[in-house]
Amino acid sequence: MKTTKYFNYTRERTDRSKIKIEWIEHVITNPEKSEIQSDGRIRKWAKIPEVNKYLRVIILEDGETVHNAFFDRNYKENEK
């Protein structure tokens, strides 16, 4: 999995270090929702049953480099 320096830096935060790489890969390959941001980056969401939360993963324009990943407290299931 390709990542940005920003992603690697934020992985050191306590709240982000708990996010498993396999969860990120799951969101990338099986998103429940995807959006393209105005800057070309791609947002993807999927529910992680183990923690009962939605994980948002931000991917660069190349479609494969992970820039950010975090649990999205504001995501609503009916937004699909």
C-alpha positions in Angstrom: 0.0 0.0 0.0 1.4 3.4 -1.1 1.2 6.2 1.5 2.0 9.9 1.8 4.4 11.3 4.4 1.4 13.0 6.0 -0.3 9.6 6.4 2.8 8.1 8.0 3.1 11.1 10.3 -0.5 11.0 11.5 -0.3 7.2 12.1 1.8 8.1 15.1 -1.2 9.7 16.8 -2.8 7.6 19.5 -6.3 7.6 17.9 -4.9 6.8 14.4 -2.5 4.1 15.4 -5.4 1.9 16.4 -6.6 1.8 12.7 -5.5 -1.5 11.2 -4.0 -1.5 7.7 -6.4 -4.3 6.7 -9.3 -2.0 7.6 -7.9 0.7 5.3 -7.4 -1.9 2.5 -11.0 -3.1 3.0 -12.4 0.5 2.6 -10.3 1.0 -0.5 -11.5 -2.2 -2.2 -15.1 -2.4 -0.7 -16.3 1.2 -0.1 -19.9 1.7 0.8 -19.6 5.3 -0.6 -17.1 7.2 -2.7 -16.7 10.8 -3.6 -14.2 12.9 -5.6 -13.2 16.0 -3.8 -12.7 19.3 -5.6 -8.9 18.8 -5.4 -9.2 15.4 -7.1 -8.6 13.3 -4.1 -11.0 10.4 -3.5 -13.0 9.9 -0.3 -14.1 6.3 0.6 -16.2 5.1 3.5 -17.0 1.7 4.9 -18.2 0.4 8.2 -15.7 -1.5 10.3 -17.8 -4.1 12.3 -15.1 -4.8 14.8 -15.4 -1.3 16.2 -18.9 -0.4 14.9 -17.6 2.8 13.3 -17.2 4.2 9.8 -13.7 4.6 8.5 -13.0 7.3 5.9 -10.0 6.9 3.7 -8.6 9.7 1.5 -6.7 8.6 -1.5 -4.7 10.8 -3.9 -5.7 11.5 -7.5 -3.6 8.5 -8.6 -6.3 6.2 -7.0 -3.9 4.2 -4.9 -1.8 6.4 -2.5 -3.4 6.7 0.9 -3.2 10.2 2.3 -5.4 10.0 5.4 -7.6 7.5 7.3 -9.8 8.2 10.3 -13.1 7.2 11.9 -15.7 9.6 10.7 -18.0 10.5 13.5 -20.2 12.6 11.2 -20.9 9.9 8.6 -24.6 8.7 8.5 -25.5 5.4 7.1 -28.4 6.9 5.1 -25.9 9.2 3.2 -25.0 6.3 0.8 
